[in-house]
Amino acid sequence: MSVKVKVNAKAKVDNLGENTFSDSISYHNFINAIRSPATRKGYRNSLKRYMNYHKITNTDDLLKDQSNPKLIERQIIDYIMSLRNDNVSYGTIQYFVAPVFTFYNLNDVQLNRKKVSRYLGEFKRVVKDMAYSTEQIQIALQNADSRMRMILLLMASTGCRIGALPSLKLGDLTKKPKYEIYKIVFYESTNNEYYSFTTRECALSGIDNYLLYRQRCGEKITFNDKTQKWEPEDTPLIRLQFDATDLLHARSPRHMTLKGLAQALDAHLNRSGIRQVEHPTESGNNNNNNNNRIRKPVSLSNGFRKHVISTFIEAELNHEIRELLVDHATQLDQYYFRPTEDKVLQEYLKAEPLLTIDPSLRLQHENKSLREENREIQRALSKIDRLYTELGISQE
């Protein structure tokens, strides 16, 4: 039986470095079977967390009791109960434990997962799951620098997951000059690849403004009018902050990490007053009685995603296209429903005015739409007049 050591659900897992795993056959059996880099990182960290709990420093030691699966099941249950005692949510416990089962499965240890899963407890919604409002996003944009402005507008116009942002490259963006928006391909060249669109506001005052700033600072990026893309195409869209007075630094862009991006977003929303810094207390007198983690009514990044999805519903977008735009599974429809890019774009444009954050820009878009509708009406009336004239019919 493993030694029971209570651990904080937010405890650091870095004390088990990658060198711990480098020569472990069991670890290579585990990690090489996971295709997605993002999933691989999450699974590795969850396995490290489990090893920390049991005071194990080598993954091969996890298999010392492989001849006794019931003992291993008991060890996992001990870990689950420790997390439950720390008031870790049902979904987070699942996230921590799933990689452990995967590790044993890929190393030919068959466990009774159904039995162990009964100890996960009851699913409870610990906080309200709300979206950011247009007014809140507008406040966040008021004191944002050009990079943070682009990040906020990207999330508020595409509804993408925050994990999709760090790997974005300039080549993933293609401008649609007729509409002054961008098409963005997320997770390019992976099984999870999908595309969405930005608002005009995001394209002009977000993406273009940020890239032109980088260009002025000396970074060698240009916009190709033929391809409607920024080049070089493998350049990071969201780069680490740089010294604008250092030309060498300006010309050496590096991708932001997911952790760094999330921390920058959290810090900015706190400064803007959209979120509030709360520190856990020993007494646990916080809103969900959890001295390890304080959850907010609006998720740091998912609040933007919910904002976009809610807007799509309000604009009455086609259900299947709406799901495609936010990378939701459409079950069997994804194998049979293949809308053209133009069809998807036209559906997105229904919501584009509602997704525009700046009220003055929103008003401009509405006026432009009204003028276009008026021109269509005038053209239709002109055709009717010509038809009456050709037929010699009086309109009186």
MOFENGI-V962059 format. One record per run of one state. SS is the DSSP state (hx for helix, st for strand, lp for the rest). FROM is the first residue (numbers start at 1). TO is the last residue. If there is no record, write none. Layout:
BEGIN
<<SS/FROM/TO> <SS/FROM/TO>>
END
This chain:
BEGIN
<<lp/1/18> <hx/19/22> <lp/23/24> <hx/25/31> <lp/32/36> <hx/37/53> <lp/54/58> <hx/59/63> <lp/64/68> <hx/69/85> <lp/86/89> <hx/90/106> <lp/107/112> <hx/113/120> <lp/121/129> <st/130/130> <lp/131/133> <hx/134/142> <lp/143/145> <hx/146/158> <lp/159/161> <hx/162/164> <lp/165/168> <st/169/169> <hx/170/172> <st/173/176> <lp/177/180> <st/181/186> <lp/187/193> <st/194/197> <lp/198/199> <hx/200/216> <lp/217/221> <st/222/224> <lp/225/228> <st/229/231> <lp/232/235> <st/236/236> <lp/237/238> <st/239/239> <lp/240/246> <hx/247/250> <lp/251/254> <st/255/255> <lp/256/257> <hx/258/272> <lp/273/297> <st/298/298> <lp/299/301> <hx/302/314> <lp/315/318> <hx/319/325> <lp/326/332> <hx/333/336> <lp/337/340> <hx/341/355> <lp/356/358> <hx/359/391> <lp/392/396>>
END
